[in-house]
Amino acid sequence: MEKNAAYSKSTLGLYDISSFDVYVDEHIIHVIASGKLSANNKRIAIRYTRSEDGGHRWKNPVTIDRLLPATIANRGNDVQLAVKGKHLVSLWQTKGEFPAMGPMISAYSSDNGKTWKRGPNPAVDNDGSQAYMDLVADQHGNFHAVWLADPNENGYQGLHYARSVDQGKQWSQPITLDDSTCSCCWNTFALSPDNKLNILYRDTSPRDMSLIQSSDEGITWQKASVAGDFQWKFEGCPHVGGGLKYVGIENVSQLHSIVWTGAEEKSGLYHLSSNNNGQNWSAPTKLGDMAINGDIAARDQNSVAAIWNEIEADGLSIFYSKSNNSGSDWLTPKRLTEARHSATHPKLVATKHGFLAIWTEKNNKKPSELAWYIFE
């Protein structure tokens, strides 16, 4: 991967990147990506790399799925990664009986991502279809997975959860957190400074973003609130999830969310914050003009940044903005890409080195690449 540049691009040795995820643990940035092996080889491979200096330099990529079923992940339904110390766990969706549907595959590494082994499917149901998953590792080294599925063939998706207390080697019996959700919006985990699990997901009616929490490492769950109570009445699926991040220390932490709504006269992307673990939220602050696909990160309790796709005449561009007062006010957005580059679904993370924005783009209709930008 290219070095020492604020804006860089790479394919991780793949051809035409189709999906990726980024995760931060102890200020180390971990990236996993899927893509074709070559222009003439349509098999999708998955590779992993890491950066210990905020994204300036990266380790040589490792292929993690040589003997595992290939992924059908794409942007918005991405491969997933979580990390705690030397332990890494990944999830991705594979092809099943029908196109664009299939079961999850899990893989784990116990040596900093150098070697990987296949783990069991957290959903157990290898004949079913699980998608729009997310992963997080808690402070005690437990790994938590969430996904959408319809195991009982009800005709609608539900939110399902399992945890692993042995770093991905085994998973608990899955439980249903919400038996009726939107069918194709990504779900987002966030871990609080006091080890509380939070999941932001798009509910059914209204189609707003709900927050569900566990304070006992995933054993029991309680619905906490709605992040952006827009009362959006909609029967379809917008294919847009949200962003969720904590910043601070125990008892002095703040929770930030990015949510999108299509509600009439309110349509757009919004930032909200909570000072009481998501029980109540600030008034929504709109970001961008025609913004969608947002994410958020924070370096400290004052320095917060947001990133999103802006819908323009020529396609999707990427902008970001910063706040120096916990999201109360936002600076003038800055453009990162032109719409003609087809950049999409940006993600944002923060370390002691700064913010790292990362996305996929197709410059001049070339194969899709990973692109990233580092800023303070």
HUCOR-V102330 format. One record per run of one state. SS is the DSSP state (~ for helix, > for strand, _ for the rest). FROM is the first residue (numbers start at 0). TO is the last residue. If there is no record, write none. Layout:
SS|FROM|TO, SS|FROM|TO
This chain:
_|0|5, >|6|9, _|10|13, >|14|24, _|25|26, >|27|37, _|38|39, >|40|50, _|51|60, >|61|62, _|63|69, >|70|70, _|71|72, >|73|73, _|74|75, >|76|76, _|77|78, >|79|83, _|84|85, >|86|93, _|94|102, >|103|108, _|109|115, >|116|118, _|119|128, >|129|136, _|137|141, >|142|148, _|149|156, >|157|163, _|164|173, >|174|177, _|178|179, >|180|180, _|181|186, >|187|190, _|191|195, >|196|202, _|203|207, >|208|213, _|214|220, >|221|225, _|226|241, >|242|248, _|249|250, >|251|260, _|261|266, >|267|273, _|274|283, >|284|286, _|287|289, >|290|297, _|298|302, >|303|311, _|312|313, >|314|322, _|323|332, >|333|336, _|337|337, ~|338|340, _|341|342, >|343|350, _|351|352, >|353|360, _|361|361, ~|362|364, _|365|367, >|368|374, _|375|375
